[in-house]
């Protein structure tokens, strides 16, 4: 088995607020899964689960600043549209859009739960 990321988890202080945010901004779908306040996330369209994720209640209070956990970047079709949605739904842009030659345009935001996440509009010629 290759060493690929197969699952991600988003810790949240308010699971319903986070679920509403990610559904509105990225059109992700959620289904109850596991313990209370936990959801399985489907990031892909119908028939394509995409990368499997989980939304769950944060186990410990965040104290101070700084990144906790993995930093994930979400590939998007239209970065400007997504940045507008992020702000409209309670997120905050923490690093404005910038260009990486031969890769695409990248920005970072803080979601409603203070998690830092990247969003990237990849160049059509970029190959993973």
C-alpha positions as CSV (number, residue, x, y, z in Angstrom):
1,X,0.0,0.0,0.0
2,X,1.4,3.4,-0.9
3,X,1.8,6.2,1.7
4,X,-1.1,8.4,0.6
5,X,-3.3,10.5,2.8
6,X,-6.5,8.6,2.9
7,X,-8.5,10.4,5.6
8,X,-8.5,13.9,7.2
9,X,-10.3,15.2,10.2
10,X,-11.5,18.7,11.1
11,X,-11.7,19.4,14.8
12,X,-14.4,21.9,15.8
13,X,-15.5,23.7,18.8
14,X,-19.0,24.0,17.3
15,X,-19.6,21.0,15.0
16,X,-22.9,22.3,13.5
17,X,-21.3,25.7,12.7
18,X,-18.4,24.0,11.0
19,X,-20.6,21.6,9.1
20,X,-22.7,24.6,7.8
21,X,-19.5,26.5,6.8
22,X,-17.9,23.6,4.8
23,X,-21.2,22.6,3.1
24,X,-21.8,26.2,2.0
25,X,-18.3,27.0,0.9
26,X,-17.2,23.7,-0.7
27,X,-20.5,21.9,-1.3
28,X,-19.3,18.9,0.9
29,X,-21.8,16.4,2.1
30,X,-22.0,15.1,5.7
31,X,-23.5,12.0,7.3
32,X,-23.6,11.2,11.0
33,X,-20.9,8.7,11.8
34,X,-19.4,7.4,15.0
35,X,-19.9,9.1,18.3
36,X,-22.2,12.1,18.8
37,X,-21.1,15.3,17.1
38,X,-19.2,13.3,14.5
39,X,-19.7,13.2,10.7
40,X,-18.3,11.5,7.7
41,X,-17.4,14.0,5.0
42,X,-17.9,13.3,1.3
43,X,-15.8,15.8,-0.6
44,X,-16.6,14.5,-4.1
45,X,-19.7,14.7,-6.2
46,X,-22.3,12.0,-6.2
47,X,-20.7,8.7,-7.2
48,X,-17.2,9.9,-6.3
49,X,-16.5,10.1,-2.5
50,X,-13.4,12.2,-3.1
51,X,-10.9,12.2,-0.1
52,X,-12.7,10.8,3.0
53,X,-12.9,13.2,5.9
54,X,-14.4,13.5,9.3
55,X,-15.8,16.4,11.3
56,X,-15.6,15.9,15.0
57,X,-15.8,17.8,18.3
58,X,-12.4,19.2,19.4
59,X,-11.1,17.2,22.3
60,X,-9.1,19.9,23.9
61,X,-9.4,23.7,24.1
62,X,-7.0,25.7,21.9
63,X,-4.7,27.7,24.0
64,X,-2.5,30.3,22.3
65,X,-1.8,30.4,18.6
66,X,-0.1,28.3,16.0
67,X,-0.9,25.4,13.8
68,X,-2.3,22.3,15.3
69,X,-2.3,19.1,13.2
70,X,-1.7,18.8,9.4
71,X,-2.2,21.7,7.1
72,X,-4.4,20.7,4.3
73,X,-5.0,22.4,0.9
74,X,-8.2,22.1,-1.0
75,X,-8.1,22.3,-4.8
76,X,-10.8,24.5,-6.2
77,X,-12.0,25.6,-9.6
78,X,-12.5,29.3,-8.9
79,X,-10.4,30.7,-6.1
80,X,-12.0,34.1,-6.1
81,X,-15.5,32.7,-5.8
82,X,-14.4,30.4,-2.9
83,X,-12.6,33.3,-1.0
84,X,-15.9,35.3,-1.3
85,X,-17.8,32.4,0.1
86,X,-15.3,31.8,2.9
87,X,-15.8,35.4,4.2
88,X,-19.6,35.3,3.6
89,X,-19.9,32.3,5.8
90,X,-17.8,33.3,8.8
91,X,-14.3,32.4,7.7
92,X,-11.3,34.8,7.6
93,X,-8.6,35.1,4.9
94,X,-5.2,34.9,6.7
95,X,-3.0,34.9,3.6
96,X,-4.3,36.6,0.5
97,X,-4.1,35.0,-2.9
98,X,-0.6,34.6,-4.4
99,X,0.8,32.8,-7.4
100,X,3.2,29.9,-7.4
101,X,4.8,29.5,-10.9
102,X,3.7,26.5,-12.8
103,X,1.4,25.4,-9.9
104,X,-1.4,27.9,-9.4
105,X,-2.9,30.5,-7.1
106,X,-2.9,29.8,-3.4
107,X,-4.5,31.4,-0.4
108,X,-5.0,30.4,3.3
109,X,-8.0,31.0,5.5
110,X,-9.1,30.4,9.0
111,X,-12.4,28.5,9.3
112,X,-15.1,29.1,11.9
113,X,-13.2,26.8,14.3
114,X,-9.9,28.6,14.0
115,X,-8.3,25.9,11.8
116,X,-5.9,27.1,9.1
117,X,-6.6,25.7,5.6
118,X,-5.2,26.3,2.2
119,X,-7.2,26.7,-1.0
120,X,-5.5,26.3,-4.4
121,X,-6.7,27.0,-7.9
122,X,-4.2,24.8,-9.9
123,X,-2.9,25.7,-13.3
124,X,-4.6,23.5,-16.0
125,X,-1.1,22.2,-17.0
126,X,-0.2,21.2,-13.4
127,X,0.1,17.4,-12.9
128,X,0.0,15.8,-9.5
